[in-house]
Amino acid sequence: MQGIRHSSRVVAVLGTGSAGLRHLAALQMLPGVLPVAVPRRRERRAELKAMGYATAATLAEAIKDLNVSHCIVASDTSRHVYDGLAALASGLPTLVEKPLSVDAAGGRQLWLQAQRDGVGLRVACVMRFSQSLQAFRSWLPKIGEVASVRIECQSYLPDWRPNRPYRDSYSARPAEGGVLRDLIHEIDYAGWLFGWPAQLHARLDHSGRLGIDVEEAADLLWRTSTGAAVSMRLDYVTKPSRRRMTACGAGGVLEWDALRNTVTLQRADGSAEDCTEPQSREAMFAAQADAFIEAVSGGSDDDRLATGLEGVRALALCDAARRADASRREEPVEYL
């Protein structure tokens, strides 16, 4: 991980489920940073204290008693707007776990509040901190102008958390689940790398294979401002898992395998080049936490760190995909 430049900071983490615990562990890796766990259930505080974390019953208590300086919102997606607004109203630079909200309207509410208050708002799109994705990004010029991009993120939802019934997870909840919200990392980095589209085609699959009332798969297609075709497959119904991206151009074909952390370049002249960038998930989260604290503490802004506006854009693209599926035609993306 690159150098830590910030001094002592106290960061409240709202929500202590799987996402919240990952953020707490990442913060604990950073010198000079004190993470404070703020669980929704009071009885959870004893467990968190046993794990070595400072805790508080509420954000207000954390601010009053522990002098909190930053906030990470890792609560259920349906609470992101409520918790995010509370953090912003308290003047705390805030990092909201992806997705920023359940839809673009909620995301805009957060972004506009941050703009009015002059408070930093970022979105936790941790895949941007993948070292292998960074290698892919840096190698893109080697294939010349990009003509097409194919993105695939496919896995089997029941295997995600074997010790918990998948139908009880947030992924299966109509108000906050489904592959568009759950796998929004792919939508985010597609927009980040290749630009945000003006309109798109989409088909969503509610086949019922898994017995859940959300989309189990989504196929998206759009063109970038330079004319490149971007196609994407997101699903909960595939074994074995695959997560990869392929970009094609006159200079060659560039492939990224996120599960293997590899990048492979096949040049037009037949030669090849590849690299592997080993990295733990914990290291990715720590790099993101460091970038967040540095950016909102007056340091340089790392462009790997998703902005609140980019969080709104990703949700607007999801909203447009639902409209396109319903209308069976290309729909505009309404960003703001």
MOFENVEN-V825286 format. One record per residue. N is the residue number from 0. RES is the residue in one small letter. SS is DSSP state (~ for helix, > for strand, _ for the rest). PSI is psi in degrees with one decimal (none if undefined). Layout:
n=N res=RES ss=SS psi=PSI
n=N res=RES ss=SS psi=PSI
This chain:
n=0 res=m ss=_ psi=140.5
n=1 res=q ss=_ psi=162.1
n=2 res=g ss=_ psi=140.4
n=3 res=i ss=_ psi=124.7
n=4 res=r ss=_ psi=-14.0
n=5 res=h ss=_ psi=158.5
n=6 res=s ss=_ psi=-166.2
n=7 res=s ss=_ psi=129.4
n=8 res=r ss=> psi=148.9
n=9 res=v ss=> psi=118.9
n=10 res=v ss=> psi=117.9
n=11 res=a ss=> psi=136.0
n=12 res=v ss=> psi=111.7
n=13 res=l ss=> psi=118.2
n=14 res=g ss=_ psi=127.7
n=15 res=t ss=_ psi=36.0
n=16 res=g ss=_ psi=-155.4
n=17 res=s ss=~ psi=-41.3
n=18 res=a ss=~ psi=-44.7
n=19 res=g ss=~ psi=-40.8
n=20 res=l ss=~ psi=-37.0
n=21 res=r ss=~ psi=-40.8
n=22 res=h ss=~ psi=-41.7
n=23 res=l ss=~ psi=-45.2
n=24 res=a ss=~ psi=-38.5
n=25 res=a ss=~ psi=-44.6
n=26 res=l ss=~ psi=-36.0
n=27 res=q ss=~ psi=-20.9
n=28 res=m ss=_ psi=-14.0
n=29 res=l ss=_ psi=125.2
n=30 res=p ss=_ psi=140.0
n=31 res=g ss=_ psi=12.3
n=32 res=v ss=> psi=129.6
n=33 res=l ss=> psi=111.1
n=34 res=p ss=> psi=140.5
n=35 res=v ss=> psi=119.8
n=36 res=a ss=> psi=129.4
n=37 res=v ss=> psi=87.5
n=38 res=p ss=_ psi=157.9
n=39 res=r ss=_ psi=-35.7
n=40 res=r ss=_ psi=122.9
n=41 res=r ss=_ psi=-36.2
n=42 res=e ss=_ psi=-16.5
n=43 res=r ss=~ psi=-18.8
n=44 res=r ss=~ psi=-38.4
n=45 res=a ss=~ psi=-40.5
n=46 res=e ss=~ psi=-43.2
n=47 res=l ss=~ psi=-38.3
n=48 res=k ss=~ psi=-39.1
n=49 res=a ss=~ psi=-25.8
n=50 res=m ss=_ psi=-3.3
n=51 res=g ss=_ psi=12.1
n=52 res=y ss=_ psi=144.5
n=53 res=a ss=> psi=146.8
n=54 res=t ss=> psi=162.5
n=55 res=a ss=_ psi=151.1
n=56 res=a ss=_ psi=-33.7
n=57 res=t ss=_ psi=165.8
n=58 res=l ss=~ psi=-40.8
n=59 res=a ss=~ psi=-41.7
n=60 res=e ss=~ psi=-40.8
n=61 res=a ss=~ psi=-39.8
n=62 res=i ss=~ psi=-43.8
n=63 res=k ss=~ psi=-46.7
n=64 res=d ss=~ psi=-25.8
n=65 res=l ss=~ psi=3.6
n=66 res=n ss=_ psi=49.2
n=67 res=v ss=_ psi=138.6
n=68 res=s ss=_ psi=-19.2
n=69 res=h ss=> psi=161.8
n=70 res=c ss=> psi=139.8
n=71 res=i ss=> psi=124.7
n=72 res=v ss=> psi=111.9
n=73 res=a ss=_ psi=28.8
n=74 res=s ss=_ psi=-178.2
n=75 res=d ss=_ psi=146.4
n=76 res=t ss=~ psi=-36.8
n=77 res=s ss=~ psi=-15.9
n=78 res=r ss=~ psi=-1.7
n=79 res=h ss=~ psi=-42.1
n=80 res=v ss=~ psi=-48.0
n=81 res=y ss=~ psi=-51.3
n=82 res=d ss=~ psi=-37.1
n=83 res=g ss=~ psi=-42.1
n=84 res=l ss=~ psi=-38.3
n=85 res=a ss=~ psi=-41.9
n=86 res=a ss=~ psi=-43.9
n=87 res=l ss=~ psi=-39.6
n=88 res=a ss=~ psi=-25.4
n=89 res=s ss=_ psi=1.6
n=90 res=g ss=_ psi=16.8
n=91 res=l ss=_ psi=124.6
n=92 res=p ss=> psi=134.2
n=93 res=t ss=> psi=135.0
n=94 res=l ss=> psi=118.0
n=95 res=v ss=> psi=128.7
n=96 res=e ss=> psi=145.9
n=97 res=k ss=_ psi=148.6
n=98 res=p ss=_ psi=159.0
n=99 res=l ss=_ psi=-35.6
n=100 res=s ss=_ psi=-175.6
n=101 res=v ss=_ psi=-20.1
n=102 res=d ss=_ psi=173.1
n=103 res=a ss=~ psi=-31.2
n=104 res=a ss=~ psi=-45.8
n=105 res=g ss=~ psi=-38.9
n=106 res=g ss=~ psi=-41.2
n=107 res=r ss=~ psi=-38.0
n=108 res=q ss=~ psi=-45.3
n=109 res=l ss=~ psi=-46.2
n=110 res=w ss=~ psi=-43.8
n=111 res=l ss=~ psi=-38.7
n=112 res=q ss=~ psi=-42.9
n=113 res=a ss=~ psi=-39.3
n=114 res=q ss=~ psi=-43.4
n=115 res=r ss=~ psi=-40.7
n=116 res=d ss=~ psi=-10.7
n=117 res=g ss=_ psi=35.2
n=118 res=v ss=_ psi=138.3
n=119 res=g ss=_ psi=131.3
n=120 res=l ss=> psi=125.2
n=121 res=r ss=> psi=163.7
n=122 res=v ss=> psi=136.0
n=123 res=a ss=> psi=83.6
n=124 res=c ss=_ psi=79.2
n=125 res=v ss=~ psi=-20.7
n=126 res=m ss=~ psi=-24.5
n=127 res=r ss=~ psi=-20.8
n=128 res=f ss=~ psi=9.9
n=129 res=s ss=_ psi=125.8
n=130 res=q ss=~ psi=-32.3
n=131 res=s ss=~ psi=-34.8
n=132 res=l ss=~ psi=-36.1
n=133 res=q ss=~ psi=-38.8
n=134 res=a ss=~ psi=-43.7
n=135 res=f ss=~ psi=-47.3
n=136 res=r ss=~ psi=-43.9
n=137 res=s ss=~ psi=-24.0
n=138 res=w ss=~ psi=-10.5
n=139 res=l ss=~ psi=-41.0
n=140 res=p ss=~ psi=-20.4
n=141 res=k ss=~ psi=-19.9
n=142 res=i ss=~ psi=5.3
n=143 res=g ss=_ psi=-157.4
n=144 res=e ss=_ psi=129.4
n=145 res=v ss=> psi=128.5
n=146 res=a ss=> psi=-35.0
n=147 res=s ss=> psi=154.4
n=148 res=v ss=> psi=134.5
n=149 res=r ss=> psi=125.7
n=150 res=i ss=> psi=131.9
n=151 res=e ss=> psi=127.0
n=152 res=c ss=> psi=99.7
n=153 res=q ss=> psi=132.7
n=154 res=s ss=> psi=-177.8
n=155 res=y ss=> psi=108.8
n=156 res=l ss=~ psi=-42.7
n=157 res=p ss=~ psi=-20.0
n=158 res=d ss=~ psi=-8.0
n=159 res=w ss=_ psi=-49.8
n=160 res=r ss=_ psi=83.9
n=161 res=p ss=_ psi=-24.9
n=162 res=n ss=_ psi=3.7
n=163 res=r ss=_ psi=133.5
n=164 res=p ss=_ psi=123.2
n=165 res=y ss=~ psi=-25.6
n=166 res=r ss=~ psi=-14.5
n=167 res=d ss=~ psi=-5.1
n=168 res=s ss=_ psi=162.9
n=169 res=y ss=~ psi=-28.2
n=170 res=s ss=~ psi=-30.1
n=171 res=a ss=~ psi=-2.8
n=172 res=r ss=_ psi=126.1
n=173 res=p ss=_ psi=-33.4
n=174 res=a ss=_ psi=-17.6
n=175 res=e ss=_ psi=0.2
n=176 res=g ss=_ psi=-158.2
n=177 res=g ss=_ psi=155.8
n=178 res=v ss=~ psi=-29.5
n=179 res=l ss=~ psi=-45.7
n=180 res=r ss=~ psi=-44.3
n=181 res=d ss=~ psi=-39.0
n=182 res=l ss=_ psi=34.8
n=183 res=i ss=~ psi=-12.7
n=184 res=h ss=~ psi=-44.6
n=185 res=e ss=~ psi=-41.0
n=186 res=i ss=~ psi=-41.7
n=187 res=d ss=~ psi=-50.4
n=188 res=y ss=~ psi=-23.2
n=189 res=a ss=~ psi=-45.0
n=190 res=g ss=~ psi=-39.4
n=191 res=w ss=~ psi=-45.2
n=192 res=l ss=~ psi=-37.3
n=193 res=f ss=~ psi=-2.3
n=194 res=g ss=_ psi=154.9
n=195 res=w ss=_ psi=131.3
n=196 res=p ss=_ psi=158.3
n=197 res=a ss=_ psi=-28.6
n=198 res=q ss=> psi=166.3
n=199 res=l ss=> psi=162.5
n=200 res=h ss=> psi=150.8
n=201 res=a ss=> psi=148.8
n=202 res=r ss=> psi=129.3
n=203 res=l ss=> psi=145.5
n=204 res=d ss=> psi=115.8
n=205 res=h ss=_ psi=47.2
n=206 res=s ss=_ psi=-21.8
n=207 res=g ss=_ psi=13.5
n=208 res=r ss=_ psi=-36.2
n=209 res=l ss=_ psi=-3.4
n=210 res=g ss=_ psi=34.1
n=211 res=i ss=_ psi=152.1
n=212 res=d ss=_ psi=45.5
n=213 res=v ss=_ psi=167.7
n=214 res=e ss=_ psi=129.2
n=215 res=e ss=_ psi=-14.5
n=216 res=a ss=> psi=154.5
n=217 res=a ss=> psi=136.2
n=218 res=d ss=> psi=123.1
n=219 res=l ss=> psi=148.3
n=220 res=l ss=> psi=131.2
n=221 res=w ss=> psi=171.4
n=222 res=r ss=> psi=142.0
n=223 res=t ss=_ psi=173.5
n=224 res=s ss=_ psi=-20.5
n=225 res=t ss=_ psi=1.0
n=226 res=g ss=_ psi=0.6
n=227 res=a ss=_ psi=139.0
n=228 res=a ss=> psi=126.7
n=229 res=v ss=> psi=121.6
n=230 res=s ss=> psi=147.3
n=231 res=m ss=> psi=136.9
n=232 res=r ss=> psi=122.4
n=233 res=l ss=> psi=129.7
n=234 res=d ss=> psi=160.9
n=235 res=y ss=_ psi=7.6
n=236 res=v ss=> psi=20.0
n=237 res=t ss=> psi=136.6
n=238 res=k ss=> psi=139.9
n=239 res=p ss=> psi=167.9
n=240 res=s ss=> psi=149.3
n=241 res=r ss=> psi=140.6
n=242 res=r ss=> psi=105.1
n=243 res=r ss=> psi=164.6
n=244 res=m ss=> psi=137.8
n=245 res=t ss=> psi=128.0
n=246 res=a ss=> psi=134.6
n=247 res=c ss=> psi=141.9
n=248 res=g ss=> psi=178.3
n=249 res=a ss=_ psi=-23.1
n=250 res=g ss=_ psi=-7.4
n=251 res=g ss=> psi=-168.9
n=252 res=v ss=> psi=129.3
n=253 res=l ss=> psi=127.2
n=254 res=e ss=> psi=139.2
n=255 res=w ss=> psi=126.6
n=256 res=d ss=> psi=105.7
n=257 res=a ss=_ psi=-28.4
n=258 res=l ss=_ psi=-30.8
n=259 res=r ss=_ psi=-6.3
n=260 res=n ss=_ psi=41.8
n=261 res=t ss=> psi=153.0
n=262 res=v ss=> psi=132.4
n=263 res=t ss=> psi=130.9
n=264 res=l ss=> psi=122.6
n=265 res=q ss=> psi=107.8
n=266 res=r ss=> psi=159.5
n=267 res=a ss=_ psi=-27.9
n=268 res=d ss=_ psi=3.1
n=269 res=g ss=_ psi=-13.0
n=270 res=s ss=_ psi=163.7
n=271 res=a ss=> psi=158.5
n=272 res=e ss=> psi=142.9
n=273 res=d ss=> psi=162.9
n=274 res=c ss=> psi=155.9
n=275 res=t ss=> psi=133.4
n=276 res=e ss=_ psi=82.9
n=277 res=p ss=_ psi=135.7
n=278 res=q ss=_ psi=133.8
n=279 res=s ss=_ psi=156.5
n=280 res=r ss=~ psi=-36.5
n=281 res=e ss=~ psi=-39.1
n=282 res=a ss=~ psi=-36.9
n=283 res=m ss=~ psi=-45.8
n=284 res=f ss=~ psi=-38.5
n=285 res=a ss=~ psi=-39.8
n=286 res=a ss=~ psi=-39.7
n=287 res=q ss=~ psi=-44.0
n=288 res=a ss=~ psi=-42.5
n=289 res=d ss=~ psi=-44.6
n=290 res=a ss=~ psi=-39.9
n=291 res=f ss=~ psi=-50.6
n=292 res=i ss=~ psi=-41.2
n=293 res=e ss=~ psi=-44.7
n=294 res=a ss=~ psi=-43.9
n=295 res=v ss=_ psi=3.3
n=296 res=s ss=_ psi=14.5
n=297 res=g ss=_ psi=2.7
n=298 res=g ss=_ psi=-172.1
n=299 res=s ss=_ psi=143.9
n=300 res=d ss=_ psi=120.2
n=301 res=d ss=_ psi=123.2
n=302 res=d ss=_ psi=-5.9
n=303 res=r ss=_ psi=-20.0
n=304 res=l ss=_ psi=114.7
n=305 res=a ss=> psi=133.1
n=306 res=t ss=> psi=166.3
n=307 res=g ss=~ psi=-38.5
n=308 res=l ss=~ psi=-40.1
n=309 res=e ss=~ psi=-33.8
n=310 res=g ss=~ psi=-39.6
n=311 res=v ss=~ psi=-42.0
n=312 res=r ss=~ psi=-43.0
n=313 res=a ss=~ psi=-40.3
n=314 res=l ss=~ psi=-36.4
n=315 res=a ss=~ psi=-36.5
n=316 res=l ss=~ psi=-40.3
n=317 res=c ss=~ psi=-43.9
n=318 res=d ss=~ psi=-42.4
n=319 res=a ss=~ psi=-35.1
n=320 res=a ss=~ psi=-40.1
n=321 res=r ss=~ psi=-40.1
n=322 res=r ss=~ psi=-40.1
n=323 res=a ss=~ psi=-36.9
n=324 res=d ss=~ psi=-41.0
n=325 res=a ss=~ psi=-38.4
n=326 res=s ss=~ psi=-17.5
n=327 res=r ss=_ psi=34.1
n=328 res=r ss=_ psi=169.6
n=329 res=e ss=_ psi=135.7
n=330 res=e ss=> psi=147.1
n=331 res=p ss=> psi=152.1
n=332 res=v ss=_ psi=119.9
n=333 res=e ss=_ psi=94.2
n=334 res=y ss=_ psi=-51.0
n=335 res=l ss=_ psi=none
